[in-house]
Amino acid sequence: MGKILVTGGAGYIGSHTVVVLLEAGYDVCIVDDLSASDGQLLNGINIITGKKPVFAKLNICDYTSFNLFCRQHAPFDGVIHFAAYKSVNESVEKPLDYYNNNLMGMINVLQMMNEYDIPRLVFSSSCSVYGQPKILPVTELEPLGSPQSPYANTKKICEDMIADVCRVSPQIHATILRYFNPIGAHPSAQIGELPTGVPNNLVPYLTQTAAGQRPFLSVFGNDYDTPDGSCIRDFIHVDDLAHAHLSALRFTPTHSPEVFNIGTGNGISVFELLHAFEEATGVKIPVRLSPRRHGDVEQVWANPNKAKKMLGWEAKYALHDALLSAWNWQKSLDSFENKLP
C-alpha cells in the first residue's frame, strides 16, 4: 500500500490515524517530539494492530534531525502533517511560540516533500480558519474570516503556504482537512486523548471531572447569542476523523490543494454536550460558570457534503458513542490519583 510519514503521529488524532493506516496495509513512520502527547499511545497502537511503526522522537522544526530521518527512511508515498501546537487559549497568551512552532514545522514538511519527492500531503487544518462564519452550517466556499486567535492564524497561513508551493510544484497533491471538534477514543480503549497538564479541550476536562480528578467543569461563557447561552460546536468522533485521513490520502485532487470540512453537520452546545455525557454515563458533573475565553468563536458547525461527495466519507458515530468511548478511555487509565496539575 505504500509508506506514509506521519508527523505528530504519537498524539491524539495522529495515533488513531496511524491505527487506521496500519489496518489498511500501509507502512508508517512517525516523528513526534512528545511535547504534547505520551509514549503510552504508541504502546496502544501496537496492542490494537499488532504492529510497531517506525518511530523517532524529534521536533520537525529541527531541520537537520528531520532531514536525516527522512533521508534514512525515504522514499515515502505521502505525508500526513499533524505536528503543531493546538490550544486556542494558550496561543493568545504565547503567540510567538505558536508562530515559531507551527509555521516552521510546515515549512520543513514542504521542504522535505520537495527534497524527497513525496507526492501527497494531507494537512491537519481547523475550522477556526473561518473565524465566526456568517452562514451556518459553514461550507468550504465561505470566505475565511478574521482569525480569532494566533492558533487559527497559523492554520490559515499554513494553508496559504501549501497553496503557494502547489502552484510551483504541480507534482505535489495536497488535501487540506478542516477539522471541527474531535472527541472520543478508540473502541478498544487502548488509545484516546491524553493531554499533558491541564486539558485545553472540553471532553478530557469533562472526563477528568467525572473521574474525580477535577473539582468541577468550567463552562466559559453562558451569555452567547445561542439558545442556551453556551458556545456551539460540531463534535466528531476521532475514529471518524481518522478514517477521513485515509480517504484523503487515497484521493487525487484535480486542483491542488483541495479543501474539505470534516464534521458531522450537527451543532451541539456545551450544555447539550454536558447533558449528553451525563445521560450516556450516568455520572453527574459539577459545573462552574466562568467568563468567556479570548479566542473562542460563538458558534460553528460544518456542512460536510463536499467530503461525502468527493471523498466518499461521512461521519458514522453518534454523539452518545463518542462520549461513552471517551469515558471508557478515561476509566482505563492508571492515573485516578488526583495528582494532576
N, C-alpha and C positions, 0 to 999 in steps of 0.2 A: 504493500500500500504506500510505501514511502517513509521518509524520515522527517519529523517535524520538530523544529526548535520552539520551545515554549518558555518565554521569559516570564518570571513570576509564577512558575508552574507549581510551586510548593504552597501557594496561597489558597484562599478560599475558592474563588471561581476557577483559578488555574488548576487546582488539584482535581476538581470534578471534571474539568475538560480533559485533563490527562487520562483519567479513567475511561472516558468515552472514546478517546483516540486509541488507547491500548486495546480496548474491547473491539474496536473496528479494524484492528490489524496493523495500525501504524507503529513504527518505532518512534520513540520520543526522547529528546534530550532537553533537560530542564536546567535553566540557570535562575538562581534566586539567591538574594543575599540574606534571606530570613529575617530581615529587619521588621517586617510586618506580618510574619507568619511563624509557623513552628514546624520543626522537622517531623513532628508526630504525624502530620498529614502525608508525608512521604511513606511512612510505615503503613498508613491506611490504604494508600494506592496499591502497595504490594499485596496487602491482605485481600483486597477486593479482586484484583486482576491476576494475582499470582505472578506478576512481572515487576522487575525493577528497572525503571527508566534510568538512563544516564543522568547523573545529577552533579552539578558543580555549584558550590557556594561562592558566588561572586556578584558584584554590583556592575550592571551593564553600563553604568556611567564611567567605569574604569575601562577606557578603550583598549588598553594593552592586554588586560586579562581577558576581556570579552573577545577580542580578536584572536588571541591564542586558542581559546576554547573552540571558536568557530573553525579555525584552521585545522585543529585536531579532529573535529567530528564532521566536517563537510564531506560530501555535499548534503544539502537539505532541500526537501521538496516544498517547504513552506515554513513560515514563522507565524506564531500567534503571540502577540505582544500584550501581556498583562501588566508587566512590572511598572508600577508607578505609586506615588503617594496618593491617597484617595479620600481623605477626610475633608469635607467642605468646611467644617468649623475650624479645623486646625490650619487649613490653608489661609483663612482670613487672618489668623494670628502669626503665621510663618510663611508669608508669600514667597520670599526668596528661596526658601528650602524647596517649595513646590516647583517654582520655575526652573531652578537648577536641576533638580532630580528628573522631573517629568519630561522636560524638553531635551536635556542632554541624553537621556535614555532613548528617546525617539530618534534623535539624530544618529546615535550609534547603531540602532537597529537598521535604519535605512542605509547607513554606510556599509554594514555587514551584508545586506541584501545585494548591494551593487558589487562589493568585492568578491562575494562567493556565489554570485549568480543564483540567488534564491528567488524563485519566480512568483511566490504567492505570499501575501500578507493579510492576516486578519487582525484588525486593531480593536482593542478594547476602549471604546469611547463611552459617552454618557449622555443621557437625556438632559443633563444640566447645560449642555451647549445651547438649548433652546431658550434659556432664561425662563421668563414667565410667558408661555405661549398665549397668543391672542385667541386662537381657536383650539378647542379640545373636543375629541382626542387629537393629539398632535400628529401630523404626518411628516414625512421626510421633506416635503415641499415647503414646510414652514420656514420662513426666513429666520436665521439664527439671531436670537435676541442678544441683549447686553448680558454677558456672563455675570452671575450674581456672586461669584467667588473666584479667587485665583485658581482653585482646582478646576472649575468649569472652564476658565480661560485657557488653562494648559491643554485641556482636551480639544478645545476649538483650534488652538494654534497647531497642535499635532495633526489634526485633520487637514489644516492648510498645508503643512509640511508634506504630508503624504500626497496631496493633490499636485503640489509643485514638482515633486520628484517623479510622479507617474507621468507628468506632462513631458518630461525629457527622458524618461526611462520606460518606454512602452512595453518592455518585457516583464515589468512588474504588474501583477494583477492584484489589486488591493481591494479588500472589502472592509468597510467600517461598520461596526455594530454599536449602535447607541443603546446602551443598557438602560432599563428602568431600575427597579429596586430588587435585586436578588435576595432571596431568603431561603431558609430550609437547609436540608442536609441530605446526603446520600441515604437511600433506604436502609442500607446496612448499618448506619450509624458509625461507620469507621472513619468518615471524614465529614467535616462541617465547618462552620465559621468559628475560627479560634483566634479572636483578637488578642493582641498583646496589650496589656494595660487596660485602661478603662475603655469599653467599647464606644465607638462613634456611631455605630449603626443601631437602629431601633431594636431589631429582633434579638441579637445577642444580649443586649442590656435587659430586654424583657425576660429572656430565659434565665439569665443570671439572677434576676429579681425573683422569679418563680422558684429558683433553687435555694433562695435564702442568702445568696451571696451579696445582694444589694438590698438596702432597706426599702427602697421604693423605685418606681419608674418615673422619671421626669418627662412630662409632656410639654414640649417647648412651644407655647402659644396656643390659646383656646379662643382667640379673638379674630381669626382669619375669616374672610368672607366665603365661608363654606357652610354646609348645612349644620354641622356640629361645632364649628369654630376651630377645628384642628386641620393640619395640612392633609392634603390628599395626594396619594402616590399610587403607582402601578407596581404591585408586588408580584414578582415572578419567581417560581421555584428554580433554584440553582441548577437542578438537573435539566430542566427545560432550556436554560441559558447555555449549559454545556453542549447540548445537542445542536443548538443554533450555531456554535462554532464549527462543529463537524459539517453541517450543511454549508456554511460559508466557505470552508476550506475546499469543498468539492465543487464550488460554484466558480465559473469563469465569467467575470463581468465584461459586458460589451464595452462599457465606458468605465475606465478605472480612475479614481476609486468609485465604488458603488456603496451607497449608504442604506442601512436598514435599522428601523426601530425594532427592538427586541423586548416586548412586553406582552401582557395578557389582553390589553384593551379595556381593563376594568379599573376605575378609580376607587381606591379604598382609603378612608380617612384613618388617622392614627387611632382614634377612639374605636372605630369599627374593627381595626386590626386587633386591638386590645381585647375587645369583647369576643372576637372570633377565637383568639388564643384561649381565653377562659372557657369557652364552650368546647373546644377541641380537647383540652387537657383536664378540665375540672379544677384548675388551680386559680385562685383569686389573686389578683395583682394589686398591691398597694400603689397608688398614684399620687404624684405631687405636681401641681401646675407650676410651670416656670416661664420666665419671659421668652419671647421669640429669640431665636439664634440668628446671628448675622449670616447671610448667605443662603438661607432656606427660601425656596420658592413656595408660593402658596399652594398651588395645585398643578399637577401634570400627570397625564397618563397617555398611553400610546394608542395610535392606530397602527396595528401590526399587519395590515393587509398586504403590504408590499412584500414582506418576508414570506407570507403564506403563498403568494402568487409566484415569486421568483426563486425563493429558496426551497419551497415545499415544506416549510417549517411552521409550526404553531405550538403554542403552549398547551400542555396536556394536563398538568396538575392543578387541582383546586386549591384555594387558599387554605382550607382546612388541612389538606395533606401536607402542604409546605410547612405550616406551623407545627403540626404534630411531629414531622420529621426533625424540625429544629429542636423541639423539646426532647425527643428521643436521643438526639446527639448530645444535648446538654447532660442528660442523665447518664450517658455512657462515659463521660469524662471522669477523671480521677480527682478533680480539684474542688470537691464540695467541702472546702475547709474554711471558707470565708477569709481567705488570705489575699484576695485580690486588691490591687491598689485603688 
